[in-house]
């Protein structure tokens, strides 16, 4: 069963709909139009999902309108409403690495994420995501991520326990009041001076999942230091001031220092599938901020480590 496109997906716990197996419903708005039935609209809107899949979902009560009324196969189309539906992924393989719960109170959950595990559902990942695993494990249906890191990256991820508090925590990131530190293993170049600051404009590239540096005013900033050198490789400390998608990977690659085992920067055509033997050597290692709810200083450190191979 294929997933819906990204613009249609939305976490909907705030609307009062329950989670099922840790998954909240996705949402799609019904525009003005002349489809005979809601089913006809859904089939046209999501061509990757067959009519048979929608009928099966409806038979099991997994498609409802914004008022909680069931959407049946013959229900006439009516625009300017929202439809909520629960999706699933056929034959979803388990990602064979486990998250580590580092901290939990009535406001926050902090987790040490393994490599290869996505933070939130997307595409072919649903149950095998950090958010869904935690909802099932902790029994907190309103749990939501405050920030995200790449699927390939390991390390710290923060979640808000109370939906009404999530905005206050996210404001810290938007206002750059969170100190974030990463580590990476990448080539060592003796001809480059460190520490250094990288500033550039990062924009969507081609294909859609890649970012690139583009002309124009800088919208990203990363501070880079060398922590350790071993032969041709070094362990770097990366402190992003901004939070652009793939920012650290783009900046390191632009310096001619691509992070070890990065399958996207520099581009490899075609992009290879995951190989669990070769995780991206990038770790979200530490995070610190003043808690906007309690006023307490918060400081957390990952238990994971990146290690340089011994110098020959």
One Martini backbone bead per residue (centre of mass of N, CA, C, O) as a GRO file, in nm:
protein
  312
    1UNK     BB    1   0.094   0.037   0.025
    2UNK     BB    2   0.071   0.363  -0.048
    3UNK     BB    3   0.154   0.679   0.006
    4UNK     BB    4   0.092   0.986   0.060
    5UNK     BB    5   0.142   1.293   0.004
    6UNK     BB    6   0.290   1.533   0.189
    7UNK     BB    7   0.065   1.769   0.195
    8UNK     BB    8  -0.160   1.563   0.329
    9UNK     BB    9  -0.002   1.545   0.582
   10UNK     BB   10  -0.125   1.516   0.934
   11UNK     BB   11  -0.132   1.581   1.251
   12UNK     BB   12  -0.453   1.509   1.457
   13UNK     BB   13  -0.484   1.518   1.773
   14UNK     BB   14  -0.623   1.804   1.808
   15UNK     BB   15  -0.906   1.684   1.677
   16UNK     BB   16  -0.967   1.399   1.847
   17UNK     BB   17  -0.826   1.176   1.711
   18UNK     BB   18  -0.717   0.875   1.716
   19UNK     BB   19  -0.483   0.641   1.768
   20UNK     BB   20  -0.329   0.377   1.561
   21UNK     BB   21  -0.060   0.227   1.635
   22UNK     BB   22   0.063   0.536   1.670
   23UNK     BB   23  -0.140   0.655   1.445
   24UNK     BB   24  -0.244   0.920   1.290
   25UNK     BB   25  -0.427   1.104   1.093
   26UNK     BB   26  -0.476   1.209   0.786
   27UNK     BB   27  -0.513   1.503   0.565
   28UNK     BB   28  -0.781   1.631   0.345
   29UNK     BB   29  -0.898   1.867   0.131
   30UNK     BB   30  -1.207   1.978  -0.011
   31UNK     BB   31  -1.269   2.109  -0.294
   32UNK     BB   32  -1.400   2.255  -0.541
   33UNK     BB   33  -1.634   2.032  -0.717
   34UNK     BB   34  -1.752   1.733  -0.944
   35UNK     BB   35  -1.752   1.483  -0.787
   36UNK     BB   36  -1.952   1.226  -0.715
   37UNK     BB   37  -1.737   1.125  -0.500
   38UNK     BB   38  -1.505   1.095  -0.260
   39UNK     BB   39  -1.365   0.857  -0.387
   40UNK     BB   40  -1.300   0.988  -0.658
   41UNK     BB   41  -1.117   1.204  -0.544
   42UNK     BB   42  -0.906   1.022  -0.402
   43UNK     BB   43  -0.812   0.872  -0.657
   44UNK     BB   44  -0.715   1.133  -0.804
   45UNK     BB   45  -0.532   1.263  -0.578
   46UNK     BB   46  -0.416   0.944  -0.532
   47UNK     BB   47  -0.276   0.751  -0.772
   48UNK     BB   48  -0.111   0.541  -0.580
   49UNK     BB   49  -0.405   0.480  -0.478
   50UNK     BB   50  -0.637   0.259  -0.483
   51UNK     BB   51  -0.964   0.188  -0.472
   52UNK     BB   52  -0.936  -0.069  -0.300
   53UNK     BB   53  -0.798   0.068  -0.062
   54UNK     BB   54  -1.024   0.269   0.008
   55UNK     BB   55  -1.245   0.054   0.055
   56UNK     BB   56  -1.100  -0.087   0.286
   57UNK     BB   57  -1.087   0.151   0.476
   58UNK     BB   58  -1.391   0.202   0.490
   59UNK     BB   59  -1.473  -0.080   0.599
   60UNK     BB   60  -1.280  -0.007   0.870
   61UNK     BB   61  -1.321   0.305   0.952
   62UNK     BB   62  -1.059   0.494   0.813
   63UNK     BB   63  -1.283   0.712   0.703
   64UNK     BB   64  -1.336   1.061   0.776
   65UNK     BB   65  -1.466   1.338   0.880
   66UNK     BB   66  -1.446   1.625   1.078
   67UNK     BB   67  -1.706   1.488   1.249
   68UNK     BB   68  -1.671   1.155   1.228
   69UNK     BB   69  -1.798   1.069   0.971
   70UNK     BB   70  -1.841   0.834   0.757
   71UNK     BB   71  -1.680   0.724   0.464
   72UNK     BB   72  -1.836   0.612   0.190
   73UNK     BB   73  -1.832   0.499  -0.129
   74UNK     BB   74  -2.121   0.674  -0.199
   75UNK     BB   75  -2.047   0.942  -0.101
   76UNK     BB   76  -2.106   1.250  -0.161
   77UNK     BB   77  -1.978   1.528  -0.277
   78UNK     BB   78  -1.815   1.786  -0.057
   79UNK     BB   79  -1.697   2.076  -0.018
   80UNK     BB   80  -1.523   2.219   0.238
   81UNK     BB   81  -1.370   1.967   0.360
   82UNK     BB   82  -1.252   1.715   0.578
   83UNK     BB   83  -1.033   1.431   0.551
   84UNK     BB   84  -0.975   1.134   0.740
   85UNK     BB   85  -0.691   0.901   0.742
   86UNK     BB   86  -0.563   0.573   0.757
   87UNK     BB   87  -0.251   0.446   0.715
   88UNK     BB   88  -0.042   0.205   0.538
   89UNK     BB   89   0.230  -0.042   0.518
   90UNK     BB   90   0.344  -0.279   0.327
   91UNK     BB   91   0.589  -0.467   0.434
   92UNK     BB   92   0.735  -0.345   0.682
   93UNK     BB   93   1.049  -0.312   0.770
   94UNK     BB   94   1.268  -0.354   1.010
   95UNK     BB   95   1.469  -0.153   1.196
   96UNK     BB   96   1.776  -0.284   1.352
   97UNK     BB   97   1.726  -0.034   1.563
   98UNK     BB   98   1.747   0.138   1.879
   99UNK     BB   99   1.620   0.343   2.089
  100UNK     BB  100   1.701   0.587   2.355
  101UNK     BB  101   1.589   0.668   2.664
  102UNK     BB  102   1.692   0.964   2.852
  103UNK     BB  103   1.412   1.140   2.891
  104UNK     BB  104   1.131   1.212   3.130
  105UNK     BB  105   0.841   1.416   3.152
  106UNK     BB  106   0.558   1.630   3.139
  107UNK     BB  107   0.709   1.779   2.873
  108UNK     BB  108   0.952   1.572   2.799
  109UNK     BB  109   1.127   1.391   2.535
  110UNK     BB  110   1.436   1.204   2.516
  111UNK     BB  111   1.625   1.081   2.229
  112UNK     BB  112   1.835   0.824   2.099
  113UNK     BB  113   1.900   0.798   1.771
  114UNK     BB  114   1.934   0.599   1.517
  115UNK     BB  115   2.031   0.503   1.244
  116UNK     BB  116   1.777   0.506   0.973
  117UNK     BB  117   1.561   0.650   1.153
  118UNK     BB  118   1.283   0.804   1.136
  119UNK     BB  119   1.093   1.042   1.292
  120UNK     BB  120   0.864   1.044   1.070
  121UNK     BB  121   0.622   0.986   0.870
  122UNK     BB  122   0.716   0.857   0.535
  123UNK     BB  123   0.624   0.694   0.289
  124UNK     BB  124   0.760   0.376   0.375
  125UNK     BB  125   0.725   0.510   0.666
  126UNK     BB  126   0.574   0.426   0.993
  127UNK     BB  127   0.632   0.226   1.230
  128UNK     BB  128   0.943   0.289   1.135
  129UNK     BB  129   0.940   0.528   1.365
  130UNK     BB  130   1.001   0.722   1.626
  131UNK     BB  131   0.718   0.827   1.694
  132UNK     BB  132   0.560   0.556   1.686
  133UNK     BB  133   0.727   0.399   1.881
  134UNK     BB  134   0.676   0.594   2.124
  135UNK     BB  135   0.371   0.581   2.138
  136UNK     BB  136   0.365   0.274   2.194
  137UNK     BB  137   0.565   0.271   2.441
  138UNK     BB  138   0.434   0.532   2.619
  139UNK     BB  139   0.131   0.628   2.571
  140UNK     BB  140   0.149   0.913   2.383
  141UNK     BB  141  -0.056   1.053   2.153
  142UNK     BB  142   0.060   1.374   2.166
  143UNK     BB  143   0.322   1.329   2.056
  144UNK     BB  144   0.588   1.564   1.949
  145UNK     BB  145   0.809   1.713   1.755
  146UNK     BB  146   1.031   1.988   1.780
  147UNK     BB  147   1.242   1.841   1.601
  148UNK     BB  148   1.483   1.743   1.340
  149UNK     BB  149   1.644   1.468   1.186
  150UNK     BB  150   1.793   1.278   0.991
  151UNK     BB  151   1.769   0.953   0.916
  152UNK     BB  152   2.093   0.911   0.899
  153UNK     BB  153   2.099   1.041   1.170
  154UNK     BB  154   2.224   1.058   1.489
  155UNK     BB  155   2.056   1.120   1.806
  156UNK     BB  156   1.903   1.395   1.924
  157UNK     BB  157   1.548   1.403   2.029
  158UNK     BB  158   1.267   1.613   2.071
  159UNK     BB  159   0.965   1.601   2.275
  160UNK     BB  160   0.629   1.677   2.315
  161UNK     BB  161   0.371   1.607   2.541
  162UNK     BB  162   0.220   1.882   2.515
  163UNK     BB  163   0.058   2.031   2.265
  164UNK     BB  164   0.043   2.332   2.395
  165UNK     BB  165   0.382   2.342   2.419
  166UNK     BB  166   0.525   2.319   2.145
  167UNK     BB  167   0.553   2.617   2.049
  168UNK     BB  168   0.752   2.715   2.268
  169UNK     BB  169   0.983   2.527   2.178
  170UNK     BB  170   0.998   2.608   1.875
  171UNK     BB  171   1.075   2.905   1.926
  172UNK     BB  172   1.365   2.853   2.009
  173UNK     BB  173   1.457   2.769   1.724
  174UNK     BB  174   1.363   3.019   1.565
  175UNK     BB  175   1.537   3.215   1.779
  176UNK     BB  176   1.816   3.082   1.848
  177UNK     BB  177   1.804   2.937   2.170
  178UNK     BB  178   1.970   2.684   2.069
  179UNK     BB  179   2.219   2.455   2.152
  180UNK     BB  180   2.408   2.286   1.890
  181UNK     BB  181   2.580   1.962   1.865
  182UNK     BB  182   2.808   1.808   1.644
  183UNK     BB  183   2.938   1.513   1.483
  184UNK     BB  184   3.212   1.427   1.247
  185UNK     BB  185   3.329   1.225   0.979
  186UNK     BB  186   3.615   1.336   0.786
  187UNK     BB  187   3.826   1.467   0.601
  188UNK     BB  188   4.166   1.563   0.606
  189UNK     BB  189   4.306   1.908   0.584
  190UNK     BB  190   4.603   2.077   0.623
  191UNK     BB  191   4.523   2.341   0.434
  192UNK     BB  192   4.313   2.395   0.659
  193UNK     BB  193   4.146   2.618   0.870
  194UNK     BB  194   4.093   2.603   1.229
  195UNK     BB  195   3.838   2.752   1.286
  196UNK     BB  196   3.515   2.788   1.112
  197UNK     BB  197   3.284   2.969   0.894
  198UNK     BB  198   2.971   2.887   0.739
  199UNK     BB  199   2.821   3.074   0.466
  200UNK     BB  200   2.497   3.028   0.299
  201UNK     BB  201   2.284   2.943   0.034
  202UNK     BB  202   2.007   2.730   0.077
  203UNK     BB  203   1.857   2.511  -0.168
  204UNK     BB  204   1.677   2.350  -0.371
  205UNK     BB  205   1.731   2.066  -0.564
  206UNK     BB  206   1.863   1.794  -0.764
  207UNK     BB  207   1.672   1.628  -0.658
  208UNK     BB  208   1.435   1.693  -0.415
  209UNK     BB  209   1.632   1.574  -0.170
  210UNK     BB  210   1.824   1.800  -0.247
  211UNK     BB  211   2.071   2.029  -0.171
  212UNK     BB  212   2.201   2.370  -0.229
  213UNK     BB  213   2.410   2.606  -0.335
  214UNK     BB  214   2.327   2.957  -0.375
  215UNK     BB  215   2.260   3.243  -0.480
  216UNK     BB  216   2.281   3.481  -0.229
  217UNK     BB  217   2.181   3.526   0.065
  218UNK     BB  218   2.242   3.412   0.360
  219UNK     BB  219   2.068   3.116   0.548
  220UNK     BB  220   2.344   2.993   0.669
  221UNK     BB  221   2.517   2.853   0.973
  222UNK     BB  222   2.853   2.716   1.049
  223UNK     BB  223   3.050   2.574   1.301
  224UNK     BB  224   3.400   2.465   1.276
  225UNK     BB  225   3.585   2.193   1.427
  226UNK     BB  226   3.869   2.027   1.552
  227UNK     BB  227   3.907   1.729   1.757
  228UNK     BB  228   4.043   1.503   1.556
  229UNK     BB  229   4.325   1.307   1.429
  230UNK     BB  230   4.344   1.029   1.172
  231UNK     BB  231   4.508   1.058   0.927
  232UNK     BB  232   4.266   1.112   0.672
  233UNK     BB  233   4.098   1.177   0.933
  234UNK     BB  234   3.825   1.353   1.111
  235UNK     BB  235   3.693   1.507   1.401
  236UNK     BB  236   3.406   1.706   1.409
  237UNK     BB  237   3.272   2.018   1.511
  238UNK     BB  238   2.919   2.108   1.489
  239UNK     BB  239   2.756   2.445   1.483
  240UNK     BB  240   2.442   2.534   1.432
  241UNK     BB  241   2.254   2.829   1.386
  242UNK     BB  242   2.093   2.698   1.180
  243UNK     BB  243   1.809   2.481   1.013
  244UNK     BB  244   1.875   2.352   0.748
  245UNK     BB  245   1.847   2.132   0.520
  246UNK     BB  246   2.142   1.956   0.523
  247UNK     BB  247   2.356   2.166   0.617
  248UNK     BB  248   2.610   2.004   0.710
  249UNK     BB  249   2.646   1.840   0.448
  250UNK     BB  250   2.676   2.079   0.256
  251UNK     BB  251   2.916   2.226   0.391
  252UNK     BB  252   3.120   1.994   0.388
  253UNK     BB  253   3.114   1.945   0.082
  254UNK     BB  254   3.196   2.239  -0.003
  255UNK     BB  255   3.490   2.190   0.140
  256UNK     BB  256   3.578   1.886   0.066
  257UNK     BB  257   3.418   1.725   0.335
  258UNK     BB  258   3.273   1.459   0.323
  259UNK     BB  259   3.083   1.259   0.486
  260UNK     BB  260   3.096   0.962   0.595
  261UNK     BB  261   2.861   0.778   0.409
  262UNK     BB  262   2.753   0.973   0.205
  263UNK     BB  263   2.488   0.938  -0.054
  264UNK     BB  264   2.439   1.266  -0.141
  265UNK     BB  265   2.721   1.398  -0.032
  266UNK     BB  266   2.800   1.354  -0.293
  267UNK     BB  267   2.668   1.256  -0.569
  268UNK     BB  268   2.500   0.940  -0.637
  269UNK     BB  269   2.456   0.747  -0.935
  270UNK     BB  270   2.248   0.608  -0.802
  271UNK     BB  271   2.104   0.610  -0.514
  272UNK     BB  272   2.171   0.416  -0.269
  273UNK     BB  273   2.094   0.194  -0.062
  274UNK     BB  274   2.082   0.079   0.228
  275UNK     BB  275   2.371   0.021   0.454
  276UNK     BB  276   2.421  -0.090   0.774
  277UNK     BB  277   2.745  -0.083   0.761
  278UNK     BB  278   2.714   0.247   0.658
  279UNK     BB  279   2.692   0.495   0.846
  280UNK     BB  280   2.649   0.803   0.899
  281UNK     BB  281   2.900   1.037   1.026
  282UNK     BB  282   2.647   1.162   1.219
  283UNK     BB  283   2.598   1.356   1.533
  284UNK     BB  284   2.367   1.443   1.779
  285UNK     BB  285   2.529   1.533   2.079
  286UNK     BB  286   2.404   1.828   2.171
  287UNK     BB  287   2.179   2.011   2.404
  288UNK     BB  288   2.066   2.358   2.481
  289UNK     BB  289   1.833   2.523   2.720
  290UNK     BB  290   1.566   2.724   2.815
  291UNK     BB  291   1.283   2.654   2.967
  292UNK     BB  292   0.966   2.793   2.891
  293UNK     BB  293   0.802   2.649   3.128
  294UNK     BB  294   1.014   2.617   3.388
  295UNK     BB  295   1.308   2.781   3.357
  296UNK     BB  296   1.507   2.562   3.307
  297UNK     BB  297   1.797   2.427   3.249
  298UNK     BB  298   1.896   2.246   2.951
  299UNK     BB  299   2.106   1.941   2.927
  300UNK     BB  300   2.223   1.725   2.659
  301UNK     BB  301   2.366   1.389   2.594
  302UNK     BB  302   2.494   1.160   2.409
  303UNK     BB  303   2.580   0.801   2.404
  304UNK     BB  304   2.701   0.832   2.145
  305UNK     BB  305   2.969   0.743   1.906
  306UNK     BB  306   3.251   0.860   1.729
  307UNK     BB  307   3.510   0.682   1.548
  308UNK     BB  308   3.829   0.662   1.474
  309UNK     BB  309   4.052   0.522   1.307
  310UNK     BB  310   4.343   0.399   1.330
  311UNK     BB  311   4.654   0.494   1.285
  312UNK     BB  312   4.915   0.374   1.062
   0.00000   0.00000   0.00000
